[in-house]
Amino acid sequence: MQHRSTLTRRHFLADAGMGFTGLVLGAMLAKHARADNPAPDGQPHFAPKAKSVIWLFMCGGVSHVETFDVKPELNRYAGMTIANTPYRHVLQAEGRDVIAGNPSHGNRHTLMALNTGYRRHGQSGLMVGDWWRHVGECADDIAVVRSLWTNHNDHGAQLTWHTGRHPREGAFPTIGSWINYGLGALNQNLPQYVVLGTPTGDCCGGSWTHGSAYLGPEFAGVRLNVGARDPLPFVTPGMGRDEQQAELDLIGRLNRLSGIEYPDDPAIRARIRSYELAAGMQTAVPETLQLTQESEATRRLYGLHQANTQNFGQLCLSARRLVERGVRYVQIFHGGWGGGAWDAHSGIRANHGNLSAQVDLPIAGLIKDLKQRGLLDDTLVVWGTEFGRTPGAQGDGRDHHPQGFCAWLAGGGIKGGIVHGATDELGFHAIEDRHYITDIHATVMHQLGIDARRLEVPGRRRLDIDYGTPIRAIMA
């Protein structure tokens, strides 16, 4: 009799909501009924300053000393070894709790002059390299963190930037998946974690850089192909409406049977959610990515009128349209695959000059467009890269440099026109208000109203450094 009653309860949970929604409800109720798994309720832990995030990631390692942490002293002492300059004391910092590098990664001591000019911008007087003159025009809207460090001196640092963990430790949830896991949807017809552009290669994190690991596949990033005929091909029905409905009904019945017996199976939950999303996305995604709906002035703001900025401009404009429609987290890659296009071991002047010309105008256009529409108030824009590049020369390039580098944030309750933290005079070590990269994660989550420590998953051990500490000095 007890067995029969249990089956009746399970069937009720699966059928009560009529179809997919009822099945999801049944799984959620069963999940919440377990005292050992306090799943998030989709609500922020405290009043948020931001609703959405646009995460801009430059693959390969951007030179900090020539972009947003300009070091004029490199021009003065170019060609000299660090030990022969008044700044030889920076070598004494090798004992810091950051990876010291090796002879080919981080210890190149013959200094290289700057490969671009620089100037101050805005009322704040923020020093920015000339490769980023358009973003420089937004100087009073951004907060630059110049004291970051990471624990990986090769391109696995691309994964570390997104998860906080060294690749040898395996897959861990990304910052985007934690946000997707912790907060409810703002739009039921669009994925809450969208990935645009070409991600890093399999050598350096691959799909793990936008994955969700043990949180479950339903919290991973969904890739959209901006500019393609079918931006999300697996959503295109390829059949008539009646035929599609019949197919969905059959799939629903099959999923319902599986969901009854396995209400906590993450693969089934993800499959259910994917079919729910698919129905809404058939209309919502194509409409969102119809950039021709925008005015000519807006399209020019993002650089869609120029060949070299068109592709990345489309991604940035799509990101604005996505957050405008309620997408929580948009992750944009530039220069992805392999070690990353920004990996300027040689010819850094041409490399960084060409790549920055592709993204500088579109990123500035994004900030300006969000601001004029009132969206910057609750949209947090984050610009970052895996590590910096050495003050010392590697031929006519610069090597990997995890000891000190920078990132910047704008909008979403972040102070504009400020600099936080510092590297030494040559840009070798982060020495003032040092921050491991998960402090950026913690800051983003805090602005969204999330306390990372309250998203603990039972049975999954996290290190203290995984949580990070919000950088309150840059918060408005």
QUICORDA-V862153 format. One record per residue. N is the residue number from 1. RES is the residue in three letters. PSI is psi in degrees with one decimal (* if undefined). Layout:
n->N res->RES psi->PSI
n->N res->RES psi->PSI
//
This chain:
n->1 res->MET psi->-40.0
n->2 res->GLN psi->-39.3
n->3 res->HIS psi->-42.4
n->4 res->ARG psi->-39.4
n->5 res->SER psi->-39.5
n->6 res->THR psi->-42.5
n->7 res->LEU psi->-39.7
n->8 res->THR psi->-42.7
n->9 res->ARG psi->-44.0
n->10 res->ARG psi->-43.6
n->11 res->HIS psi->-36.2
n->12 res->PHE psi->-44.6
n->13 res->LEU psi->-36.5
n->14 res->ALA psi->-34.0
n->15 res->ASP psi->-18.8
n->16 res->ALA psi->-34.5
n->17 res->GLY psi->8.1
n->18 res->MET psi->85.6
n->19 res->GLY psi->-145.4
n->20 res->PHE psi->-43.4
n->21 res->THR psi->-41.1
n->22 res->GLY psi->-38.7
n->23 res->LEU psi->-44.1
n->24 res->VAL psi->-42.7
n->25 res->LEU psi->-43.5
n->26 res->GLY psi->-45.2
n->27 res->ALA psi->-41.9
n->28 res->MET psi->-42.2
n->29 res->LEU psi->-42.3
n->30 res->ALA psi->-39.0
n->31 res->LYS psi->-45.8
n->32 res->HIS psi->-22.1
n->33 res->ALA psi->-15.5
n->34 res->ARG psi->117.2
n->35 res->ALA psi->-23.4
n->36 res->ASP psi->4.5
n->37 res->ASN psi->79.2
n->38 res->PRO psi->79.6
n->39 res->ALA psi->149.4
n->40 res->PRO psi->149.7
n->41 res->ASP psi->7.1
n->42 res->GLY psi->1.4
n->43 res->GLN psi->144.5
n->44 res->PRO psi->154.4
n->45 res->HIS psi->-24.3
n->46 res->PHE psi->172.3
n->47 res->ALA psi->120.6
n->48 res->PRO psi->155.6
n->49 res->LYS psi->-18.8
n->50 res->ALA psi->155.6
n->51 res->LYS psi->-34.9
n->52 res->SER psi->162.9
n->53 res->VAL psi->136.6
n->54 res->ILE psi->115.1
n->55 res->TRP psi->109.3
n->56 res->LEU psi->118.3
n->57 res->PHE psi->123.0
n->58 res->MET psi->112.6
n->59 res->CYS psi->126.9
n->60 res->GLY psi->-20.1
n->61 res->GLY psi->99.5
n->62 res->VAL psi->140.4
n->63 res->SER psi->114.2
n->64 res->HIS psi->-33.8
n->65 res->VAL psi->-7.4
n->66 res->GLU psi->10.1
n->67 res->THR psi->-81.9
n->68 res->PHE psi->10.0
n->69 res->ASP psi->58.5
n->70 res->VAL psi->135.7
n->71 res->LYS psi->89.2
n->72 res->PRO psi->-26.2
n->73 res->GLU psi->-21.3
n->74 res->LEU psi->-31.9
n->75 res->ASN psi->-38.4
n->76 res->ARG psi->-37.5
n->77 res->TYR psi->18.6
n->78 res->ALA psi->136.4
n->79 res->GLY psi->-13.4
n->80 res->MET psi->152.7
n->81 res->THR psi->154.5
n->82 res->ILE psi->-37.9
n->83 res->ALA psi->-21.0
n->84 res->ASN psi->11.4
n->85 res->THR psi->165.8
n->86 res->PRO psi->-9.0
n->87 res->TYR psi->26.2
n->88 res->ARG psi->-16.8
n->89 res->HIS psi->-20.4
n->90 res->VAL psi->-24.5
n->91 res->LEU psi->-24.5
n->92 res->GLN psi->-9.8
n->93 res->ALA psi->2.5
n->94 res->GLU psi->-21.2
n->95 res->GLY psi->2.2
n->96 res->ARG psi->163.2
n->97 res->ASP psi->48.9
n->98 res->VAL psi->157.6
n->99 res->ILE psi->126.8
n->100 res->ALA psi->-7.5
n->101 res->GLY psi->-167.8
n->102 res->ASN psi->178.2
n->103 res->PRO psi->-25.7
n->104 res->SER psi->-5.4
n->105 res->HIS psi->85.2
n->106 res->GLY psi->-11.7
n->107 res->ASN psi->29.6
n->108 res->ARG psi->109.7
n->109 res->HIS psi->-8.4
n->110 res->THR psi->114.2
n->111 res->LEU psi->145.2
n->112 res->MET psi->138.0
n->113 res->ALA psi->161.2
n->114 res->LEU psi->144.4
n->115 res->ASN psi->7.4
n->116 res->THR psi->162.4
n->117 res->GLY psi->-177.0
n->118 res->TYR psi->158.3
n->119 res->ARG psi->164.9
n->120 res->ARG psi->146.7
n->121 res->HIS psi->149.0
n->122 res->GLY psi->179.6
n->123 res->GLN psi->-26.3
n->124 res->SER psi->-20.0
n->125 res->GLY psi->27.6
n->126 res->LEU psi->127.6
n->127 res->MET psi->125.0
n->128 res->VAL psi->139.6
n->129 res->GLY psi->149.3
n->130 res->ASP psi->-16.2
n->131 res->TRP psi->-20.7
n->132 res->TRP psi->42.8
n->133 res->ARG psi->-30.2
n->134 res->HIS psi->-44.2
n->135 res->VAL psi->-33.1
n->136 res->GLY psi->-32.0
n->137 res->GLU psi->-17.7
n->138 res->CYS psi->17.5
n->139 res->ALA psi->-37.2
n->140 res->ASP psi->-0.5
n->141 res->ASP psi->-6.6
n->142 res->ILE psi->153.7
n->143 res->ALA psi->118.3
n->144 res->VAL psi->127.5
n->145 res->VAL psi->111.9
n->146 res->ARG psi->14.6
n->147 res->SER psi->39.0
n->148 res->LEU psi->153.2
n->149 res->TRP psi->158.7
n->150 res->THR psi->169.5
n->151 res->ASN psi->17.3
n->152 res->HIS psi->131.3
n->153 res->ASN psi->12.7
n->154 res->ASP psi->-173.5
n->155 res->HIS psi->-3.1
n->156 res->GLY psi->-13.8
n->157 res->ALA psi->-18.6
n->158 res->GLN psi->-38.7
n->159 res->LEU psi->-41.3
n->160 res->THR psi->-38.5
n->161 res->TRP psi->-32.3
n->162 res->HIS psi->-22.4
n->163 res->THR psi->-20.4
n->164 res->GLY psi->-6.7
n->165 res->ARG psi->151.2
n->166 res->HIS psi->138.8
n->167 res->PRO psi->-29.0
n->168 res->ARG psi->-16.8
n->169 res->GLU psi->-4.3
n->170 res->GLY psi->-165.7
n->171 res->ALA psi->135.8
n->172 res->PHE psi->158.3
n->173 res->PRO psi->141.6
n->174 res->THR psi->164.8
n->175 res->ILE psi->-39.5
n->176 res->GLY psi->-38.7
n->177 res->SER psi->-34.0
n->178 res->TRP psi->-40.9
n->179 res->ILE psi->-41.9
n->180 res->ASN psi->-40.2
n->181 res->TYR psi->-39.2
n->182 res->GLY psi->-23.9
n->183 res->LEU psi->148.7
n->184 res->GLY psi->166.8
n->185 res->ALA psi->144.0
n->186 res->LEU psi->-18.6
n->187 res->ASN psi->116.2
n->188 res->GLN psi->-9.7
n->189 res->ASN psi->2.4
n->190 res->LEU psi->147.2
n->191 res->PRO psi->150.8
n->192 res->GLN psi->-11.2
n->193 res->TYR psi->104.3
n->194 res->VAL psi->140.7
n->195 res->VAL psi->125.9
n->196 res->LEU psi->149.3
n->197 res->GLY psi->-177.9
n->198 res->THR psi->116.6
n->199 res->PRO psi->176.6
n->200 res->THR psi->158.4
n->201 res->GLY psi->167.3
n->202 res->ASP psi->-24.5
n->203 res->CYS psi->-25.1
n->204 res->CYS psi->26.8
n->205 res->GLY psi->-39.5
n->206 res->GLY psi->-132.8
n->207 res->SER psi->-17.4
n->208 res->TRP psi->-24.2
n->209 res->THR psi->-9.8
n->210 res->HIS psi->27.9
n->211 res->GLY psi->-180.0
n->212 res->SER psi->-4.5
n->213 res->ALA psi->-126.7
n->214 res->TYR psi->-6.4
n->215 res->LEU psi->-21.7
n->216 res->GLY psi->147.4
n->217 res->PRO psi->-21.5
n->218 res->GLU psi->-12.1
n->219 res->PHE psi->6.4
n->220 res->ALA psi->163.9
n->221 res->GLY psi->146.0
n->222 res->VAL psi->120.3
n->223 res->ARG psi->132.2
n->224 res->LEU psi->138.2
n->225 res->ASN psi->90.6
n->226 res->VAL psi->133.8
n->227 res->GLY psi->-11.9
n->228 res->ALA psi->156.3
n->229 res->ARG psi->-41.1
n->230 res->ASP psi->93.6
n->231 res->PRO psi->-24.2
n->232 res->LEU psi->78.5
n->233 res->PRO psi->-36.3
n->234 res->PHE psi->-7.9
n->235 res->VAL psi->-22.9
n->236 res->THR psi->123.2
n->237 res->PRO psi->-43.1
n->238 res->GLY psi->22.3
n->239 res->MET psi->168.8
n->240 res->GLY psi->162.8
n->241 res->ARG psi->-43.1
n->242 res->ASP psi->-42.4
n->243 res->GLU psi->-40.3
n->244 res->GLN psi->-41.2
n->245 res->GLN psi->-39.8
n->246 res->ALA psi->-40.8
n->247 res->GLU psi->-43.0
n->248 res->LEU psi->-37.0
n->249 res->ASP psi->-41.8
n->250 res->LEU psi->-46.0
n->251 res->ILE psi->-38.9
n->252 res->GLY psi->-43.6
n->253 res->ARG psi->-41.3
n->254 res->LEU psi->-44.2
n->255 res->ASN psi->-34.6
n->256 res->ARG psi->-42.1
n->257 res->LEU psi->-43.4
n->258 res->SER psi->-39.9
n->259 res->GLY psi->-30.4
n->260 res->ILE psi->-45.0
n->261 res->GLU psi->-28.0
n->262 res->TYR psi->65.8
n->263 res->PRO psi->-19.3
n->264 res->ASP psi->6.7
n->265 res->ASP psi->117.5
n->266 res->PRO psi->-32.3
n->267 res->ALA psi->-40.1
n->268 res->ILE psi->-41.9
n->269 res->ARG psi->-43.4
n->270 res->ALA psi->-40.0
n->271 res->ARG psi->-43.0
n->272 res->ILE psi->-47.9
n->273 res->ARG psi->-37.4
n->274 res->SER psi->-38.8
n->275 res->TYR psi->-35.3
n->276 res->GLU psi->-46.7
n->277 res->LEU psi->-40.3
n->278 res->ALA psi->-41.9
n->279 res->ALA psi->-44.7
n->280 res->GLY psi->-34.3
n->281 res->MET psi->-22.1
n->282 res->GLN psi->-30.1
n->283 res->THR psi->-43.6
n->284 res->ALA psi->-41.5
n->285 res->VAL psi->-52.0
n->286 res->PRO psi->-39.9
n->287 res->GLU psi->-42.1
n->288 res->THR psi->-37.8
n->289 res->LEU psi->11.6
n->290 res->GLN psi->83.0
n->291 res->LEU psi->-16.0
n->292 res->THR psi->-13.8
n->293 res->GLN psi->-17.2
n->294 res->GLU psi->154.4
n->295 res->SER psi->160.3
n->296 res->GLU psi->-37.1
n->297 res->ALA psi->-40.8
n->298 res->THR psi->-41.6
n->299 res->ARG psi->-38.1
n->300 res->ARG psi->-34.0
n->301 res->LEU psi->-35.5
n->302 res->TYR psi->-0.9
n->303 res->GLY psi->21.6
n->304 res->LEU psi->-8.6
n->305 res->HIS psi->-3.0
n->306 res->GLN psi->140.3
n->307 res->ALA psi->-41.4
n->308 res->ASN psi->-20.4
n->309 res->THR psi->-6.2
n->310 res->GLN psi->-48.5
n->311 res->ASN psi->-50.9
n->312 res->PHE psi->-31.1
n->313 res->GLY psi->-38.6
n->314 res->GLN psi->-38.7
n->315 res->LEU psi->-44.0
n->316 res->CYS psi->-41.0
n->317 res->LEU psi->-39.4
n->318 res->SER psi->-38.9
n->319 res->ALA psi->-43.1
n->320 res->ARG psi->-43.3
n->321 res->ARG psi->-32.0
n->322 res->LEU psi->-49.4
n->323 res->VAL psi->-30.4
n->324 res->GLU psi->-28.7
n->325 res->ARG psi->8.8
n->326 res->GLY psi->14.2
n->327 res->VAL psi->132.1
n->328 res->ARG psi->-43.3
n->329 res->TYR psi->119.5
n->330 res->VAL psi->120.5
n->331 res->GLN psi->118.9
n->332 res->ILE psi->124.4
n->333 res->PHE psi->143.4
n->334 res->HIS psi->133.4
n->335 res->GLY psi->28.7
n->336 res->GLY psi->174.2
n->337 res->TRP psi->141.6
n->338 res->GLY psi->-145.9
n->339 res->GLY psi->-15.6
n->340 res->GLY psi->141.9
n->341 res->ALA psi->-26.4
n->342 res->TRP psi->6.1
n->343 res->ASP psi->77.3
n->344 res->ALA psi->69.8
n->345 res->HIS psi->-21.8
n->346 res->SER psi->157.2
n->347 res->GLY psi->44.3
n->348 res->ILE psi->-31.1
n->349 res->ARG psi->-47.4
n->350 res->ALA psi->-41.2
n->351 res->ASN psi->-58.0
n->352 res->HIS psi->-32.0
n->353 res->GLY psi->-45.1
n->354 res->ASN psi->-43.7
n->355 res->LEU psi->-42.0
n->356 res->SER psi->-32.4
n->357 res->ALA psi->-24.4
n->358 res->GLN psi->-29.9
n->359 res->VAL psi->-21.8
n->360 res->ASP psi->-52.9
n->361 res->LEU psi->-48.4
n->362 res->PRO psi->-39.6
n->363 res->ILE psi->-42.7
n->364 res->ALA psi->-40.1
n->365 res->GLY psi->-38.6
n->366 res->LEU psi->-48.6
n->367 res->ILE psi->-45.4
n->368 res->LYS psi->-40.8
n->369 res->ASP psi->-44.9
n->370 res->LEU psi->-41.5
n->371 res->LYS psi->-45.2
n->372 res->GLN psi->-20.1
n->373 res->ARG psi->-0.7
n->374 res->GLY psi->10.9
n->375 res->LEU psi->-18.9
n->376 res->LEU psi->-23.6
n->377 res->ASP psi->-37.3
n->378 res->ASP psi->16.9
n->379 res->THR psi->124.3
n->380 res->LEU psi->119.8
n->381 res->VAL psi->129.3
n->382 res->VAL psi->128.5
n->383 res->TRP psi->130.0
n->384 res->GLY psi->176.3
n->385 res->THR psi->170.6
n->386 res->GLU psi->-34.8
n->387 res->PHE psi->179.6
n->388 res->GLY psi->-159.1
n->389 res->ARG psi->150.6
n->390 res->THR psi->141.5
n->391 res->PRO psi->-29.7
n->392 res->GLY psi->159.9
n->393 res->ALA psi->148.5
n->394 res->GLN psi->81.9
n->395 res->GLY psi->-123.5
n->396 res->ASP psi->25.5
n->397 res->GLY psi->-173.1
n->398 res->ARG psi->148.3
n->399 res->ASP psi->178.3
n->400 res->HIS psi->146.3
n->401 res->HIS psi->93.4
n->402 res->PRO psi->-7.8
n->403 res->GLN psi->-23.7
n->404 res->GLY psi->130.2
n->405 res->PHE psi->-173.3
n->406 res->CYS psi->164.9
n->407 res->ALA psi->167.7
n->408 res->TRP psi->156.1
n->409 res->LEU psi->152.4
n->410 res->ALA psi->148.4
n->411 res->GLY psi->-174.0
n->412 res->GLY psi->38.3
n->413 res->GLY psi->15.8
n->414 res->ILE psi->138.8
n->415 res->LYS psi->142.3
n->416 res->GLY psi->154.6
n->417 res->GLY psi->31.2
n->418 res->ILE psi->158.9
n->419 res->VAL psi->135.8
n->420 res->HIS psi->135.0
n->421 res->GLY psi->170.7
n->422 res->ALA psi->150.4
n->423 res->THR psi->173.1
n->424 res->ASP psi->-178.2
n->425 res->GLU psi->-22.0
n->426 res->LEU psi->-2.5
n->427 res->GLY psi->22.3
n->428 res->PHE psi->-53.3
n->429 res->HIS psi->143.9
n->430 res->ALA psi->121.6
n->431 res->ILE psi->-18.0
n->432 res->GLU psi->125.6
n->433 res->ASP psi->57.0
n->434 res->ARG psi->142.5
n->435 res->HIS psi->124.1
n->436 res->TYR psi->157.5
n->437 res->ILE psi->-24.3
n->438 res->THR psi->-12.5
n->439 res->ASP psi->-30.6
n->440 res->ILE psi->-43.9
n->441 res->HIS psi->-48.6
n->442 res->ALA psi->-35.9
n->443 res->THR psi->-44.7
n->444 res->VAL psi->-47.6
n->445 res->MET psi->-39.6
n->446 res->HIS psi->-43.0
n->447 res->GLN psi->-23.7
n->448 res->LEU psi->1.0
n->449 res->GLY psi->22.4
n->450 res->ILE psi->131.6
n->451 res->ASP psi->108.9
n->452 res->ALA psi->-32.1
n->453 res->ARG psi->-17.0
n->454 res->ARG psi->2.7
n->455 res->LEU psi->19.1
n->456 res->GLU psi->135.4
n->457 res->VAL psi->120.4
n->458 res->PRO psi->135.0
n->459 res->GLY psi->-5.6
n->460 res->ARG psi->106.7
n->461 res->ARG psi->130.5
n->462 res->ARG psi->143.6
n->463 res->LEU psi->157.2
n->464 res->ASP psi->-37.4
n->465 res->ILE psi->-21.6
n->466 res->ASP psi->-35.4
n->467 res->TYR psi->-33.6
n->468 res->GLY psi->176.8
n->469 res->THR psi->126.1
n->470 res->PRO psi->139.0
n->471 res->ILE psi->86.8
n->472 res->ARG psi->-22.1
n->473 res->ALA psi->-20.2
n->474 res->ILE psi->4.4
n->475 res->MET psi->137.6
n->476 res->ALA psi->*
//
